[in-house]
Amino acid sequence: MGTVLKNSWPLFLGMMLLMLGNGLQGTLLGIRGALEGFSANTMAWVMSGYFIGFLGGSRMAPEMIRRVGHVRVFAALASLVSAALILYAAVPNVIAWFGLRILIGFCFSGVYVVAESWLNDSATNETRGQTLSLYLIVQMIGIVAAQGVLNFADPGGYTLFIISSVLVSVSFAPILLSISPAPMFKATKPMSFRRLYATSPTAVVGTLLLGSIFSALFGMASVYGTQKGLDVRSITLFVAMIYIGGMICQYPIGWVSDRMDRRKLIIYMTIVGAVAMAIAPFFTGNIYLLMLLSFILGGICNPLYSLYLAYMNDYLEPDDMAAASGGLIFISGCGAIGGPFLVGWMMTTYGADSFFIYLAVLLGLSAAWALFRSTVRDAPNVADTGSYAHVAPGTSVVAVELATEVAIEMAEEEGDT
């Protein structure tokens, strides 16, 4: 791990600054929207823009890189992000915010593809696993630290938007000044939806529902906090605990998933999550219980993404795994677009606590679908399954393919021993 950090610390530093900027703007916008008098339903439209842009960027970024190269794409998109972050405070208008969120989502999607391509290129066969693990840790640290930064200034002013813009701008320096020659870029064509579904209906439907959960979770959590009347410190703790739960639980759940029927683990996790979210409205008056619920929510939902990916790969040959991962990312993105709309309508119509009811229903549907599929087809034998690939939600197909390669290598090593 020390060698990886020594050789690639500028990339990791740049990505941490990017995650600081992105994590800060997501939570800040939810708080600022309430100060501007925007309803939860209105903010849902605004928040959905990021996922619309991100999905579009994930499809267009590879072609942009092929046409003009990594460096130009990275510099152009990151500059647009920095400018857009300033405009949030300058133009507190719903339509403008929606457009800016689409732009930022599009740009971040392309930025992730470029940065993760450089990261992948800098890793060797011996260091891929450590590189990926460190990258995930850096991502989570950046997002969690961003919640702390929110307490440094008044969300009603310009300062926090300026800080977010500066963080993104400064992130260019360590990445662009330290990179080796731009790597060759080869995008894997995603597998067709028909073939994906035929391979694993559990993974496809589960990933679609999980995309809706993620977008509501990461786009509307701060909106929920403002509707409940929480102060800035409590909102940032609530959001931070979601990421901390995901970071802490990712590895133990991965360890367990390599040693038992993954579909059963999916069922157990989604049932626990559904029950926890269903009872959550009765305990939200206690800030400590709310933090615990937030931790449980993140600890279940974050690893589920990797779990569905690993379960899909259990039915595939190694040559098809990269294509399948691209298809699942697209399916997750489609689910993510609709999530904020529905949860925003529910929060406006039925109150803030319907945020948890929305999550409970989707987790319950995920559990019910996996239970149904368990009556239709037997799960693969545990001894024949591959390794769990640690992947954070919102990463590009490059990081997912890197994680898949690491999982394949780990499975081959275990088979040789």
Residue pairs with C-beta under 8 A, 6 or more apart in sequence:
1 130
1 133
1 134
3 127
4 123
4 127
4 130
4 131
4 134
5 12
5 134
7 122
8 119
8 122
8 123
8 131
9 174
10 174
10 175
10 177
10 178
10 179
11 115
11 118
11 119
11 122
11 174
11 175
11 178
11 179
12 134
12 135
12 138
13 171
13 174
14 115
14 171
14 172
14 173
14 174
14 175
15 115
15 119
15 135
15 138
15 139
15 142
15 171
15 175
16 138
16 139
16 141
16 142
16 145
17 142
17 167
17 168
17 170
17 171
17 174
18 78
18 108
18 111
18 115
18 142
18 167
18 168
18 171
19 138
19 139
19 141
19 142
19 143
19 146
20 142
20 143
20 145
20 146
20 149
20 164
20 167
21 81
21 85
21 146
21 164
21 165
21 167
21 168
21 171
22 104
22 108
22 142
22 143
22 146
22 168
23 142
23 143
23 144
23 145
23 146
23 147
23 243
24 146
24 149
24 150
24 160
24 163
24 164
24 167
25 85
25 88
25 104
25 161
25 164
26 50
26 218
26 219
26 222
27 146
27 147
27 150
27 221
27 222
27 235
27 236
27 239
28 150
28 155
28 160
28 161
28 164
28 222
29 43
29 46
29 47
29 88
29 97
29 101
29 222
30 43
30 47
30 219
30 220
30 221
30 222
30 223
30 225
30 226
30 235
31 150
31 155
31 222
31 225
31 226
31 232
31 235
32 88
32 89
32 92
32 155
32 156
33 42
33 43
33 46
33 97
33 223
33 226
34 43
34 223
34 226
34 227
35 155
35 156
36 92
38 46
38 94
39 344
39 348
40 220
40 223
40 224
40 227
40 344
40 347
40 348
40 352
41 344
41 345
41 347
41 348
42 94
42 344
43 220
43 223
43 340
43 344
44 219
44 220
44 223
44 340
44 341
44 342
44 343
44 344
44 345
44 347
45 94
45 98
45 340
45 341
45 344
46 94
46 97
46 98
46 101
47 101
47 215
47 219
47 220
47 223
47 340
47 344
48 101
48 215
48 219
48 337
48 338
48 339
48 340
48 341
49 97
49 98
49 99
49 100
49 101
49 102
49 105
50 101
50 102
50 104
50 105
50 108
50 219
51 105
51 215
51 219
51 333
51 336
51 337
51 339
51 340
52 102
52 105
52 337
53 101
53 102
53 103
53 104
53 105
53 106
53 107
53 108
53 109
54 105
54 106
54 108
54 109
54 333
54 336
54 394
55 105
55 109
55 330
55 333
55 334
55 336
55 337
56 102
56 105
56 106
56 109
57 105
57 106
57 107
57 108
57 109
57 110
58 109
58 113
58 329
58 330
58 333
58 396
58 397
59 330
60 106
60 110
61 73
61 109
61 110
61 113
61 114
61 396
62 113
62 185
62 187
64 73
64 110
65 73
65 110
65 113
65 114
65 117
65 185
66 185
69 182
70 114
70 117
70 118
70 182
70 183
70 185
71 176
71 179
71 182
73 110
73 114
74 110
74 111
74 114
74 115
74 172
74 175
74 176
75 172
75 176
77 106
77 107
77 108
77 110
77 111
77 114
78 107
78 111
78 168
78 169
78 171
78 172
79 169
80 103
80 107
81 103
81 104
81 107
81 108
81 111
81 168
82 165
82 166
82 168
82 169
83 165
84 100
84 103
84 104
84 107
85 104
85 161
85 164
85 165
85 168
86 161
86 162
86 165
87 96
87 100
88 97
88 100
88 161
89 157
89 158
89 161
89 162
91 97
91 100
109 396
112 394
112 395
112 396
112 398
112 399
113 396
113 397
113 398
115 175
116 135
116 395
116 396
116 398
116 399
116 402
117 183
117 185
117 398
118 175
118 179
118 180
118 182
118 183
119 131
119 135
119 399
119 402
120 131
120 183
120 398
120 399
120 401
120 402
121 180
121 183
122 131
122 180
123 131
123 132
123 402
125 409
128 402
128 405
128 406
128 409
129 406
129 409
129 410
131 402
132 390
132 399
132 402
132 403
132 406
133 390
135 399
136 247
136 250
136 390
136 391
136 392
137 247
139 392
139 395
140 243
140 244
140 246
140 247
140 392
143 243
144 240
144 243
144 244
144 247
147 236
147 237
147 239
147 240
147 243
148 236
148 240
149 160
149 163
150 160
150 232
150 235
150 236
151 232
151 233
151 236
152 159
152 160
152 163
153 159
153 160
153 163
154 160
155 232
187 326
187 397
188 322
188 323
188 325
188 326
188 397
188 401
189 323
189 326
190 323
190 324
190 326
190 327
190 329
190 330
191 199
191 320
191 323
191 324
191 326
191 327
192 327
193 204
193 327
193 331
196 203
196 204
196 312
196 324
196 327
196 328
196 331
197 204
199 312
199 315
199 316
199 324
200 311
200 312
200 314
200 315
201 369
201 373
202 263
202 266
202 308
202 311
202 369
202 370
202 373
203 308
203 309
203 311
203 312
203 328
204 312
204 328
204 331
205 366
205 369
206 266
206 304
206 308
206 366
206 369
206 370
207 305
207 308
207 328
207 331
207 332
207 335
208 331
208 332
208 334
208 335
209 335
209 362
209 365
209 366
209 369
210 301
210 304
210 305
210 308
210 332
210 335
210 366
211 331
211 332
211 333
211 334
211 335
211 336
211 339
212 335
212 336
212 338
212 339
212 342
212 362
213 301
213 339
213 359
213 362
213 363
214 301
214 305
214 332
214 336
214 339
214 393
214 394
215 335
215 336
215 337
215 338
215 339
215 340
216 339
216 340
216 342
216 343
216 355
216 358
216 359
217 242
217 297
217 298
217 301
217 359
218 242
218 393
218 394
219 339
219 340
220 340
220 343
220 344
220 347
220 355
221 238
221 239
221 242
221 294
221 355
222 235
222 239
223 344
223 347
224 238
224 347
224 352
224 355
225 234
225 235
225 238
225 239
226 235
227 347
227 351
227 352
228 284
228 352
228 353
230 238
230 287
234 287
234 290
237 287
237 291
238 290
238 291
238 294
239 294
241 291
241 294
241 295
241 298
242 294
242 295
242 297
242 298
243 298
243 302
244 295
244 298
245 294
245 295
245 296
245 297
245 298
245 299
245 300
245 302
246 298
246 299
246 301
246 302
246 303
246 392
247 302
248 299
249 298
249 299
249 300
249 302
249 303
250 302
250 303
250 306
250 390
251 390
253 265
253 269
253 299
253 303
253 307
253 388
254 303
254 306
254 388
254 390
255 388
256 265
257 265
257 307
257 310
257 388
258 385
258 387
258 388
259 382
260 382
261 379
261 382
262 307
262 310
262 311
262 314
262 379
262 385
263 311
263 370
263 373
263 374
263 379
264 374
264 379
265 307
266 304
266 307
266 308
266 311
266 366
266 367
266 370
267 367
267 370
267 371
267 374
269 300
269 303
269 304
269 307
270 300
270 304
270 363
270 364
270 366
270 367
270 370
271 363
271 364
271 367
272 296
272 300
273 296
273 297
273 300
273 301
273 359
273 360
273 363
274 360
274 361
274 363
274 364
274 367
275 360
276 293
276 296
276 297
276 300
277 293
277 297
277 356
277 357
277 359
277 360
277 363
278 356
278 357
278 360
278 364
280 293
280 353
280 356
280 360
281 353
281 356
281 357
283 289
283 290
283 293
284 290
284 293
284 353
284 356
293 356
297 359
300 363
301 393
302 392
302 393
304 366
305 332
305 391
305 392
305 393
306 388
306 389
306 390
306 391
306 403
307 388
308 328
309 325
309 328
309 389
309 391
309 400
309 403
309 404
310 385
310 386
310 387
310 388
310 389
310 407
312 324
312 328
313 321
313 324
313 386
313 389
313 404
313 407
314 379
314 380
314 384
314 385
314 386
315 380
316 324
318 408
321 404
321 408
322 401
322 404
325 397
325 400
325 401
325 404
326 397
326 400
326 401
328 400
329 396
329 397
329 400
332 393
342 358
343 354
343 355
343 358
346 354
346 355
346 357
346 358
347 354
347 355
350 357
386 407
386 408
386 410
386 411
387 406
387 407
387 408
387 410
387 411
387 414
388 407
389 400
389 403
389 404
389 406
389 407
390 403
391 399
391 400
391 403
392 399
